[in-house]
Amino acid sequence: MHLLFWLSLVPFTTGWMGENHFAPVPTALYGVVLLCAAIAYFVLQGAMIRRHGRESVLARAVGRDIKGWTSLGLYLIAIPVALVLPWLAGVLYAVVALLWLVPDRRIERALSDSSD
């Protein structure tokens, strides 16, 4: 529910940011919502790994989760940048989206390794 709450705010902040043509405060708030959604995802992921164990297929598939940590870092950078250069923050948000657009094969790889 925590993740769904933050995701439900994305349309509002996206609309506010668009109506105000990437003004600093709406752009920063958009980043805060994205950051909170990313944190909620980490909490959910951690709960699932604790439930299934550190040696589970899921835990092996997630590994160090470089994409997840990179996303959090870019959001943390983009939020204060939005207050000075909103267009650059928009670019950083787009970089995170493009990062996740590339298919992640970790789970498929872990499942195929566990069935061998």
N, C-alpha and C positions, 0 to 999 in steps of 0.2 A: 504494500500500500504506500510505503514511503516513496518508492520509485515512481509509482503511478501519480502521486500527488505532484511531484516536480515536473513530470512529463505533461500533466494537464495544464501547467502554467506556460508551456512553450508557445502555444498559439497566441496567448495574450501578449507576452513580451515580444514576440515576432511582429505582431500587428502594431504594437506601440512603437517599436523601433522603426518599422516601415513608414508609419504615419508621420514620424518626426524626422525622417530622412537621416537616419543614423546619428541622431543627437547623442551627446556623451552619456547622459544618465540612462536613457532607455537601452543603449548598447551595452553599458556596464551591467545593468540589471539582467539583460538577456544572458550575459556571461555567468552571472551569479546563479541563475536558474539552471543553466547547463552544467555548471560546476556541482550544484547540489544533486542534480540527476546522476552525474557521474559518481559522486560519493555514495548515493543510495544504491547504485549498481554494485559498487565495491562491497558495501555492507551485505547485500543479497548474495553476491558471489562468495564472500567469506562464510556466511551462514550455511550455504550449500556445501562448501568444502568441509566445514566443521562437522556437518551432519553425516557426510559420506566418508570422511577420514582423509588424512594427508596422503595416503597411498592409493586413493581412488583414481579411476580413469579421469574424472573431472579435474581433480587436483593436478594430475600429470598434464592434462590438456591445457589448463590455464597457465601452468608454469610460473614464470616471473611476470607475466602479463605486461609486456613492454608497451603495447598499444594503449592499454588502460592507464598506465602511469604517465605516458607521454600526453595523453588527452588531459589528464588532471593538470599536468605542468603547463600545458598551453593555455588552458582556461585560467589558471592562476596568473599567468603573465598577461593575458588579454584583458582581464577585468580592469586593472589600473591603467593599462594602455588605452582603454576605451574612453577614459576621462580626458585624455590628451589628444589622441589620434584615433577617433572612432573607426575610420576606414581600415586602419591597420588591425584593430581588434576584429573587424569583420573578416579580414583575410585569415587571421588565426583561427577563427571559428570555422571557416571554410576548410582550412587545412585539416582540422580535426575530423570534419565530415568526410573529406576525401580519404583520410587515413582509415576510416571504418568502411568506406565504400569498397576497398580492396578486400576480397573474400579472405576470411581467416580459416585456415585449414587445420588448426591445432586440434580441435575436437575430432574431426574425421581421422586425422593421423593417429591420435591416441586410441580411438576405437578400433582402428584396423590393427594397431600394434597389440592391443589386448586380446584380439580374437585369434592371433597367430599362435 
